[in-house]
């Protein structure tokens, strides 16, 4: 199936899902708005890119994303409905989330503190639910956080999630560095073992960006950003943007602790302040 070609619009896959328009894409897959003809509802269909279909690790990682989402049921996490293959190409059917990504929202600049705290709190609740069933997201960033029109958070893209009860499930060696440099915890940056606190550091980076307009260590290439995550203390948010309450700043700095054994409060502590 030519999933990268606009002519796939209106094509029906698995005799059930009628593709409409492409609404997202990444290095591994494309996401389409579609119609579930059997249930009469709109859905999102994520399809592995054609050239990836022959890469065994990418196919397996894609399938594991489907299995990971199947373990999760939470109002702040996108819901998986179905997973199947068309020929040798796997696809994943998910809840269609209407709205904008946090990345798009931040293009206009920093958010009001109450709005930022609400988003961080909802994201923390999603992470707590994932952590409770042994799932570490490993790629929390504004592009993976959607906001519906009523400001409900939906955490997306568990494609590189790690299952703590199955070390092989990550499909990466312990020494492999995987994630997004602007939001990567120090232990993740050096390829060390990650745990739930790794996601909390990324959440701290996202909260910092919501409050100031930029992540803690902006600019430069990926290597320089990773070096700064490992070795530099972030500038306190209040030095970059006025009106940030001391309690909120304290929370941000705790989430961004280099040593995960000191700081990084558990999910659920982002409310209030």
Secondary structure, 3 states (H helix, E strand, C coil): CCCCCHHHCCCEECCCEEEEEEEEECCCEEEEEEEECCCCEEEEEEEECHHHHHCHHHHHHHHHHHHHHHCCCCCCECCEEEEEEECCEEEEEEECCCCEEHHHHHCCCCCCHHHHHHHHHHHHHHHHHHHHCCEECCCCCHHHEEECCCCCEEECCCCCCEECCCHHHHCCCCCCCCCCHHHCCHHHHCCCCCCHHHHHHHHHHHHHHHHHCCCCCCCCCHHHHHHHHHHCCCCCHHHCCCCCCHHHHHHHHHHCCCCCCCCCCCCCCCCCC
